[in-house]
């Protein structure tokens, strides 16, 4: 019996302490939505300001990677198989993967 009374008293205390009316919850929710919209607007503005510089840097990196690929291909030993050719091919593959990743991030947004 004591346990039931304590449980009921505890539940009543929780309900009264945390209870908000529907109007109060609606106002709180509207404030949260407005704050989220303002944060989103600020984030979009920041993106619009920083994206052109990011794009320019990424395109420069792609060009640098392409130049490196061409340089490595020129230095490769002619068609025979050698450890240096294998290492060069591996480096070329890595650079091409990086270029593909950069292109995907730039042009698929």
N, CA, C and O atoms as a GROMACS GRO file, in nm:
protein
  436
    1UNK      N    1   0.082  -0.118   0.000
    1UNK     CA    2   0.000   0.000   0.000
    1UNK      C    3   0.088   0.125   0.000
    1UNK      O    4   0.061   0.220  -0.074
    2UNK      N    5   0.194   0.125   0.084
    2UNK     CA    6   0.283   0.240   0.088
    2UNK      C    7   0.348   0.260  -0.049
    2UNK      O    8   0.363   0.373  -0.095
    3UNK      N    9   0.385   0.152  -0.111
    3UNK     CA   10   0.452   0.160  -0.241
    3UNK      C   11   0.361   0.224  -0.345
    3UNK      O   12   0.406   0.305  -0.426
    4UNK      N   13   0.233   0.190  -0.343
    4UNK     CA   14   0.138   0.247  -0.438
    4UNK      C   15   0.121   0.396  -0.412
    4UNK      O   16   0.110   0.474  -0.507
    5UNK      N   17   0.117   0.436  -0.289
    5UNK     CA   18   0.100   0.578  -0.255
    5UNK      C   19   0.223   0.657  -0.300
    5UNK      O   20   0.210   0.765  -0.358
    6UNK      N   21   0.341   0.603  -0.273
    6UNK     CA   22   0.464   0.671  -0.316
    6UNK      C   23   0.471   0.681  -0.469
    6UNK      O   24   0.514   0.783  -0.523
    7UNK      N   25   0.431   0.577  -0.535
    7UNK     CA   26   0.432   0.578  -0.682
    7UNK      C   27   0.337   0.682  -0.736
    7UNK      O   28   0.372   0.757  -0.828
    8UNK      N   29   0.218   0.688  -0.682
    8UNK     CA   30   0.120   0.787  -0.727
    8UNK      C   31   0.169   0.928  -0.698
    8UNK      O   32   0.155   1.018  -0.781
    9UNK      N   33   0.226   0.948  -0.580
    9UNK     CA   34   0.277   1.081  -0.544
    9UNK      C   35   0.392   1.121  -0.635
    9UNK      O   36   0.401   1.237  -0.677
   10UNK      N   37   0.479   1.029  -0.666
   10UNK     CA   38   0.590   1.056  -0.755
   10UNK      C   39   0.542   1.090  -0.896
   10UNK      O   40   0.592   1.185  -0.957
   11UNK      N   41   0.446   1.016  -0.946
   11UNK     CA   42   0.391   1.041  -1.080
   11UNK      C   43   0.323   1.177  -1.085
   11UNK      O   44   0.338   1.250  -1.184
   12UNK      N   45   0.251   1.212  -0.982
   12UNK     CA   46   0.183   1.342  -0.978
   12UNK      C   47   0.286   1.455  -0.975
   12UNK      O   48   0.269   1.556  -1.042
   13UNK      N   49   0.391   1.437  -0.898
   13UNK     CA   50   0.497   1.538  -0.892
   13UNK      C   51   0.564   1.557  -1.027
   13UNK      O   52   0.591   1.670  -1.068
   14UNK      N   53   0.590   1.449  -1.095
   14UNK     CA   54   0.652   1.457  -1.227
   14UNK      C   55   0.560   1.526  -1.325
   14UNK      O   56   0.604   1.611  -1.402
   15UNK      N   57   0.433   1.490  -1.324
   15UNK     CA   58   0.338   1.551  -1.417
   15UNK      C   59   0.324   1.701  -1.394
   15UNK      O   60   0.320   1.779  -1.489
   16UNK      N   61   0.316   1.741  -1.269
   16UNK     CA   62   0.299   1.884  -1.240
   16UNK      C   63   0.427   1.963  -1.264
   16UNK      O   64   0.422   2.079  -1.304
   17UNK      N   65   0.541   1.901  -1.240
   17UNK     CA   66   0.668   1.972  -1.257
   17UNK      C   67   0.702   1.989  -1.404
   17UNK      O   68   0.752   2.095  -1.445
   18UNK      N   69   0.676   1.888  -1.484
   18UNK     CA   70   0.713   1.893  -1.626
   18UNK      C   71   0.596   1.924  -1.717
   18UNK      O   72   0.613   1.933  -1.839
   19UNK      N   73   0.482   1.941  -1.662
   19UNK     CA   74   0.364   1.960  -1.746
   19UNK      C   75   0.363   2.097  -1.811
   19UNK      O   76   0.378   2.199  -1.745
   20UNK      N   77   0.345   2.096  -1.942
   20UNK     CA   78   0.328   2.219  -2.017
   20UNK      C   79   0.195   2.209  -2.089
   20UNK      O   80   0.151   2.101  -2.129
   21UNK      N   81   0.134   2.320  -2.103
   21UNK     CA   82   0.008   2.318  -2.176
   21UNK      C   83   0.039   2.302  -2.326
   21UNK      O   84   0.153   2.320  -2.370
   22UNK      N   85  -0.062   2.270  -2.399
   22UNK     CA   86  -0.046   2.252  -2.544
   22UNK      C   87   0.000   2.382  -2.609
   22UNK      O   88   0.081   2.379  -2.702
   23UNK      N   89  -0.050   2.493  -2.562
   23UNK     CA   90  -0.010   2.624  -2.618
   23UNK      C   91   0.137   2.651  -2.590
   23UNK      O   92   0.207   2.704  -2.676
   24UNK      N   93   0.185   2.616  -2.472
   24UNK     CA   94   0.326   2.637  -2.440
   24UNK      C   95   0.415   2.548  -2.526
   24UNK      O   96   0.520   2.592  -2.573
   25UNK      N   97   0.374   2.424  -2.547
   25UNK     CA   98   0.452   2.333  -2.632
   25UNK      C   99   0.455   2.384  -2.775
   25UNK      O  100   0.557   2.372  -2.843
   26UNK      N  101   0.343   2.439  -2.822
   26UNK     CA  102   0.337   2.492  -2.958
   26UNK      C  103   0.432   2.611  -2.974
   26UNK      O  104   0.503   2.621  -3.074
   27UNK      N  105   0.432   2.700  -2.878
   27UNK     CA  106   0.521   2.816  -2.882
   27UNK      C  107   0.667   2.771  -2.881
   27UNK      O  108   0.750   2.823  -2.957
   28UNK      N  109   0.699   2.675  -2.796
   28UNK     CA  110   0.835   2.622  -2.789
   28UNK      C  111   0.875   2.559  -2.922
   28UNK      O  112   0.987   2.580  -2.969
   29UNK      N  113   0.785   2.483  -2.981
   29UNK     CA  114   0.814   2.419  -3.109
   29UNK      C  115   0.835   2.524  -3.218
   29UNK      O  116   0.925   2.509  -3.300
   30UNK      N  117   0.753   2.628  -3.220
   30UNK     CA  118   0.770   2.734  -3.320
   30UNK      C  119   0.904   2.804  -3.303
   30UNK      O  120   0.970   2.837  -3.402
   31UNK      N  121   0.944   2.829  -3.180
   31UNK     CA  122   1.074   2.890  -3.154
   31UNK      C  123   1.187   2.801  -3.206
   31UNK      O  124   1.284   2.848  -3.266
   32UNK      N  125   1.174   2.671  -3.180
   32UNK     CA  126   1.276   2.576  -3.227
   32UNK      C  127   1.283   2.576  -3.380
   32UNK      O  128   1.393   2.570  -3.436
   33UNK      N  129   1.170   2.581  -3.446
   33UNK     CA  130   1.166   2.582  -3.592
   33UNK      C  131   1.231   2.710  -3.644
   33UNK      O  132   1.308   2.706  -3.740
   34UNK      N  133   1.199   2.824  -3.583
   34UNK     CA  134   1.258   2.951  -3.626
   34UNK      C  135   1.410   2.950  -3.607
   34UNK      O  136   1.484   2.997  -3.693
   35UNK      N  137   1.455   2.897  -3.496
   35UNK     CA  138   1.600   2.888  -3.472
   35UNK      C  139   1.667   2.798  -3.575
   35UNK      O  140   1.775   2.830  -3.625
   36UNK      N  141   1.603   2.687  -3.606
   36UNK     CA  142   1.659   2.596  -3.705
   36UNK      C  143   1.663   2.660  -3.843
   36UNK      O  144   1.760   2.643  -3.917
   37UNK      N  145   1.559   2.734  -3.879
   37UNK     CA  146   1.556   2.802  -4.008
   37UNK      C  147   1.666   2.907  -4.016
   37UNK      O  148   1.731   2.921  -4.119
   38UNK      N  149   1.688   2.982  -3.908
   38UNK     CA  150   1.795   3.082  -3.907
   38UNK      C  151   1.932   3.016  -3.918
   38UNK      O  152   2.020   3.066  -3.988
   39UNK      N  153   1.950   2.904  -3.850
   39UNK     CA  154   2.078   2.832  -3.859
   39UNK      C  155   2.101   2.780  -4.000
   39UNK      O  156   2.213   2.786  -4.052
   40UNK      N  157   1.996   2.729  -4.062
   40UNK     CA  158   2.006   2.679  -4.198
   40UNK      C  159   2.040   2.792  -4.295
   40UNK      O  160   2.124   2.775  -4.384
   41UNK      N  161   1.976   2.905  -4.278
   41UNK     CA  162   2.002   3.020  -4.364
   41UNK      C  163   2.147   3.066  -4.350
   41UNK      O  164   2.212   3.098  -4.449
   42UNK      N  165   2.198   3.070  -4.227
   42UNK     CA  166   2.337   3.110  -4.203
   42UNK      C  167   2.434   3.010  -4.265
   42UNK      O  168   2.536   3.049  -4.322
   43UNK      N  169   2.402   2.882  -4.253
   43UNK     CA  170   2.489   2.779  -4.310
   43UNK      C  171   2.492   2.788  -4.463
   43UNK      O  172   2.597   2.774  -4.524
   44UNK      N  173   2.377   2.812  -4.524
   44UNK     CA  174   2.372   2.827  -4.670
   44UNK      C  175   2.452   2.948  -4.714
   44UNK      O  176   2.523   2.943  -4.814
   45UNK      N  177   2.441   3.057  -4.639
   45UNK     CA  178   2.516   3.179  -4.673
   45UNK      C  179   2.666   3.152  -4.664
   45UNK      O  180   2.742   3.195  -4.751
   46UNK      N  181   2.707   3.083  -4.560
   46UNK     CA  182   2.848   3.051  -4.543
   46UNK      C  183   2.897   2.961  -4.656
   46UNK      O  184   3.008   2.979  -4.706
   47UNK      N  185   2.814   2.866  -4.696
   47UNK     CA  186   2.850   2.778  -4.807
   47UNK      C  187   2.865   2.856  -4.936
   47UNK      O  188   2.958   2.833  -5.013
   48UNK      N  189   2.774   2.948  -4.960
   48UNK     CA  190   2.780   3.028  -5.082
   48UNK      C  191   2.906   3.114  -5.086
   48UNK      O  192   2.959   3.143  -5.193
   49UNK      N  193   2.954   3.155  -4.969
   49UNK     CA  194   3.074   3.237  -4.962
   49UNK      C  195   3.202   3.155  -4.980
   49UNK      O  196   3.298   3.203  -5.038
   50UNK      N  197   3.203   3.032  -4.930
   50UNK     CA  198   3.326   2.952  -4.932
   50UNK      C  199   3.335   2.856  -5.049
   50UNK      O  200   3.444   2.810  -5.081
   51UNK      N  201   3.224   2.823  -5.114
   51UNK     CA  202   3.227   2.723  -5.220
   51UNK      C  203   3.312   2.764  -5.340
   51UNK      O  204   3.388   2.680  -5.389
   52UNK      N  205   3.306   2.888  -5.389
   52UNK     CA  206   3.390   2.922  -5.504
   52UNK      C  207   3.540   2.902  -5.478
   52UNK      O  208   3.612   2.855  -5.566
   53UNK      N  209   3.586   2.938  -5.359
   53UNK     CA  210   3.728   2.917  -5.326
   53UNK      C  211   3.760   2.768  -5.319
   53UNK      O  212   3.864   2.723  -5.366
   54UNK      N  213   3.670   2.691  -5.260
   54UNK     CA  214   3.689   2.545  -5.252
   54UNK      C  215   3.694   2.484  -5.391
   54UNK      O  216   3.779   2.400  -5.419
   55UNK      N  217   3.604   2.528  -5.477
   55UNK     CA  218   3.599   2.474  -5.613
   55UNK      C  219   3.727   2.507  -5.688
   55UNK      O  220   3.782   2.422  -5.759
   56UNK      N  221   3.775   2.630  -5.674
   56UNK     CA  222   3.897   2.670  -5.741
   56UNK      C  223   4.015   2.586  -5.692
   56UNK      O  224   4.096   2.540  -5.773
   57UNK      N  225   4.026   2.566  -5.560
   57UNK     CA  226   4.134   2.485  -5.504
   57UNK      C  227   4.125   2.340  -5.551
   57UNK      O  228   4.227   2.279  -5.584
   58UNK      N  229   4.005   2.286  -5.555
   58UNK     CA  230   3.988   2.147  -5.597
   58UNK      C  231   4.024   2.130  -5.744
   58UNK      O  232   4.087   2.031  -5.781
   59UNK      N  233   3.984   2.225  -5.827
   59UNK     CA  234   4.017   2.215  -5.969
   59UNK      C  235   4.168   2.228  -5.990
   59UNK      O  236   4.224   2.161  -6.077
   60UNK      N  237   4.235   2.311  -5.910
   60UNK     CA  238   4.380   2.323  -5.917
   60UNK      C  239   4.445   2.191  -5.875
   60UNK      O  240   4.544   2.149  -5.935
   61UNK      N  241   4.390   2.127  -5.773
   61UNK     CA  242   4.444   1.998  -5.728
   61UNK      C  243   4.425   1.891  -5.835
   61UNK      O  244   4.514   1.808  -5.856
   62UNK      N  245   4.311   1.892  -5.901
   62UNK     CA  246   4.287   1.796  -6.009
   62UNK      C  247   4.390   1.818  -6.121
   62UNK      O  248   4.445   1.721  -6.173
   63UNK      N  249   4.415   1.943  -6.156
   63UNK     CA  250   4.513   1.973  -6.261
   63UNK      C  251   4.652   1.926  -6.218
   63UNK      O  252   4.725   1.867  -6.298
   64UNK      N  253   4.688   1.953  -6.093
   64UNK     CA  254   4.818   1.909  -6.041
   64UNK      C  255   4.829   1.757  -6.046
   64UNK      O  256   4.934   1.704  -6.084
   65UNK      N  257   4.723   1.688  -6.008
   65UNK     CA  258   4.723   1.541  -6.014
   65UNK      C  259   4.740   1.492  -6.157
   65UNK      O  260   4.814   1.398  -6.182
   66UNK      N  261   4.670   1.556  -6.251
   66UNK     CA  262   4.683   1.516  -6.391
   66UNK      C  263   4.825   1.538  -6.442
   66UNK      O  264   4.879   1.454  -6.514
   67UNK      N  265   4.886   1.650  -6.404
   67UNK     CA  266   5.025   1.675  -6.442
   67UNK      C  267   5.118   1.570  -6.384
   67UNK      O  268   5.210   1.524  -6.451
   68UNK      N  269   5.094   1.532  -6.259
   68UNK     CA  270   5.176   1.429  -6.196
   68UNK      C  271   5.159   1.295  -6.266
   68UNK      O  272   5.256   1.222  -6.284
   69UNK      N  273   5.038   1.264  -6.304
   69UNK     CA  274   5.012   1.138  -6.375
   69UNK      C  275   5.090   1.135  -6.506
   69UNK      O  276   5.155   1.036  -6.538
   70UNK      N  277   5.084   1.245  -6.580
   70UNK     CA  278   5.156   1.251  -6.708
   70UNK      C  279   5.307   1.240  -6.685
   70UNK      O  280   5.376   1.172  -6.760
   71UNK      N  281   5.357   1.306  -6.582
   71UNK     CA  282   5.499   1.301  -6.550
   71UNK      C  283   5.542   1.159  -6.516
   71UNK      O  284   5.647   1.113  -6.561
   72UNK      N  285   5.463   1.091  -6.438
   72UNK     CA  286   5.496   0.952  -6.399
   72UNK      C  287   5.493   0.862  -6.521
   72UNK      O  288   5.579   0.776  -6.537
   73UNK      N  289   5.394   0.880  -6.606
   73UNK     CA  290   5.385   0.796  -6.726
   73UNK      C  291   5.506   0.816  -6.817
   73UNK      O  292   5.555   0.721  -6.878
   74UNK      N  293   5.554   0.939  -6.828
   74UNK     CA  294   5.672   0.967  -6.911
   74UNK      C  295   5.796   0.901  -6.856
   74UNK      O  296   5.882   0.855  -6.932
   75UNK      N  297   5.808   0.894  -6.723
   75UNK     CA  298   5.927   0.836  -6.660
   75UNK      C  299   5.924   0.684  -6.652
   75UNK      O  300   6.024   0.621  -6.619
   76UNK      N  301   5.809   0.626  -6.681
   76UNK     CA  302   5.798   0.480  -6.671
   76UNK      C  303   5.889   0.414  -6.773
   76UNK      O  304   5.908   0.463  -6.885
   77UNK      N  305   5.944   0.302  -6.731
   77UNK     CA  306   6.027   0.222  -6.822
   77UNK      C  307   5.934   0.167  -6.929
   77UNK      O  308   5.819   0.131  -6.901
   78UNK      N  309   5.982   0.161  -7.046
   78UNK     CA  310   5.899   0.114  -7.158
   78UNK      C  311   5.829  -0.018  -7.124
   78UNK      O  312   5.842  -0.065  -7.012
   79UNK      N  313   5.758  -0.076  -7.214
   79UNK     CA  314   5.657  -0.178  -7.184
   79UNK      C  315   5.695  -0.296  -7.095
   79UNK      O  316   5.607  -0.375  -7.062
   80UNK      N  317   5.817  -0.311  -7.058
   80UNK     CA  318   5.849  -0.429  -6.977
   80UNK      C  319   5.799  -0.415  -6.834
   80UNK      O  320   5.773  -0.304  -6.786
   81UNK      N  321   5.787  -0.527  -6.769
   81UNK     CA  322   5.738  -0.528  -6.631
   81UNK      C  323   5.856  -0.516  -6.536
   81UNK      O  324   5.952  -0.593  -6.544
   82UNK      N  325   5.849  -0.419  -6.446
   82UNK     CA  326   5.956  -0.400  -6.349
   82UNK      C  327   5.896  -0.346  -6.220
   82UNK      O  328   5.784  -0.294  -6.221
   83UNK      N  329   5.969  -0.356  -6.110
   83UNK     CA  330   5.917  -0.302  -5.983
   83UNK      C  331   5.888  -0.152  -5.990
   83UNK      O  332   5.791  -0.104  -5.932
   84UNK      N  333   5.972  -0.078  -6.062
   84UNK     CA  334   5.948   0.066  -6.071
   84UNK      C  335   5.821   0.094  -6.151
   84UNK      O  336   5.748   0.188  -6.120
   85UNK      N  337   5.794   0.013  -6.254
   85UNK     CA  338   5.670   0.030  -6.330
   85UNK      C  339   5.549  -0.002  -6.243
   85UNK      O  340   5.447   0.067  -6.248
   86UNK      N  341   5.560  -0.108  -6.164
   86UNK     CA  342   5.448  -0.145  -6.077
   86UNK      C  343   5.419  -0.034  -5.976
   86UNK      O  344   5.303  -0.002  -5.950
   87UNK      N  345   5.524   0.024  -5.919
   87UNK     CA  346   5.506   0.133  -5.824
   87UNK      C  347   5.446   0.255  -5.892
   87UNK      O  348   5.360   0.323  -5.836
   88UNK      N  349   5.492   0.282  -6.013
   88UNK     CA  350   5.440   0.397  -6.087
   88UNK      C  351   5.293   0.376  -6.121
   88UNK      O  352   5.212   0.469  -6.110
   89UNK      N  353   5.258   0.255  -6.162
   89UNK     CA  354   5.117   0.227  -6.194
   89UNK      C  355   5.029   0.240  -6.069
   89UNK      O  356   4.917   0.290  -6.077
   90UNK      N  357   5.082   0.197  -5.956
   90UNK     CA  358   5.006   0.210  -5.832
   90UNK      C  359   4.985   0.357  -5.798
   90UNK      O  360   4.875   0.396  -5.758
   91UNK      N  361   5.089   0.439  -5.813
   91UNK     CA  362   5.078   0.583  -5.784
   91UNK      C  363   4.980   0.649  -5.881
   91UNK      O  364   4.902   0.736  -5.842
   92UNK      N  365   4.985   0.609  -6.007
   92UNK     CA  366   4.891   0.664  -6.107
   92UNK      C  367   4.748   0.630  -6.068
   92UNK      O  368   4.659   0.716  -6.074
   93UNK      N  369   4.725   0.506  -6.027
   93UNK     CA  370   4.591   0.466  -5.985
   93UNK      C  371   4.543   0.548  -5.865
   93UNK      O  372   4.427   0.588  -5.860
   94UNK      N  373   4.632   0.572  -5.769
   94UNK     CA  374   4.596   0.652  -5.652
   94UNK      C  375   4.558   0.794  -5.692
   94UNK      O  376   4.458   0.848  -5.645
   95UNK      N  377   4.638   0.854  -5.780
   95UNK     CA  378   4.609   0.991  -5.824
   95UNK      C  379   4.479   0.998  -5.902
   95UNK      O  380   4.401   1.093  -5.886
   96UNK      N  381   4.455   0.899  -5.986
   96UNK     CA  382   4.329   0.897  -6.062
   96UNK      C  383   4.210   0.881  -5.969
   96UNK      O  384   4.105   0.943  -5.992
   97UNK      N  385   4.223   0.799  -5.866
   97UNK     CA  386   4.115   0.783  -5.768
   97UNK      C  387   4.088   0.914  -5.694
   97UNK      O  388   3.972   0.951  -5.671
   98UNK      N  389   4.195   0.984  -5.658
   98UNK     CA  390   4.178   1.114  -5.592
   98UNK      C  391   4.107   1.214  -5.683
   98UNK      O  392   4.020   1.289  -5.639
   99UNK      N  393   4.146   1.213  -5.810
   99UNK     CA  394   4.080   1.304  -5.905
   99UNK      C  395   3.932   1.270  -5.919
   99UNK      O  396   3.848   1.359  -5.919
  100UNK      N  397   3.902   1.142  -5.930
  100UNK     CA  398   3.761   1.102  -5.942
  100UNK      C  399   3.682   1.143  -5.819
  100UNK      O  400   3.568   1.190  -5.830
  101UNK      N  401   3.741   1.126  -5.702
  101UNK     CA  402   3.674   1.165  -5.578
  101UNK      C  403   3.650   1.316  -5.574
  101UNK      O  404   3.540   1.360  -5.539
  102UNK      N  405   3.749   1.393  -5.611
  102UNK     CA  406   3.732   1.539  -5.613
  102UNK      C  407   3.626   1.581  -5.713
  102UNK      O  408   3.543   1.667  -5.683
  103UNK      N  409   3.627   1.521  -5.830
  103UNK     CA  410   3.526   1.555  -5.931
  103UNK      C  411   3.385   1.521  -5.881
  103UNK      O  412   3.292   1.599  -5.900
  104UNK      N  413   3.371   1.407  -5.818
  104UNK     CA  414   3.241   1.368  -5.765
  104UNK      C  415   3.193   1.466  -5.660
  104UNK      O  416   3.075   1.503  -5.659
  105UNK      N  417   3.282   1.510  -5.571
  105UNK     CA  418   3.242   1.605  -5.467
  105UNK      C  419   3.208   1.741  -5.526
  105UNK      O  420   3.121   1.811  -5.474
  106UNK      N  421   3.276   1.778  -5.634
  106UNK     CA  422   3.254   1.909  -5.693
  106UNK      C  423   3.125   1.915  -5.776
  106UNK      O  424   3.047   2.010  -5.765
  107UNK      N  425   3.105   1.815  -5.857
  107UNK     CA  426   3.002   1.826  -5.960
  107UNK      C  427   2.876   1.745  -5.934
  107UNK      O  428   2.785   1.746  -6.017
  108UNK      N  429   2.867   1.674  -5.822
  108UNK     CA  430   2.745   1.598  -5.794
  108UNK      C  431   2.675   1.649  -5.671
  108UNK      O  432   2.619   1.570  -5.595
  109UNK      N  433   2.676   1.778  -5.649
  109UNK     CA  434   2.611   1.832  -5.531
  109UNK      C  435   2.475   1.883  -5.564
  109UNK      O  436   2.405   1.933  -5.476
   0.00000   0.00000   0.00000
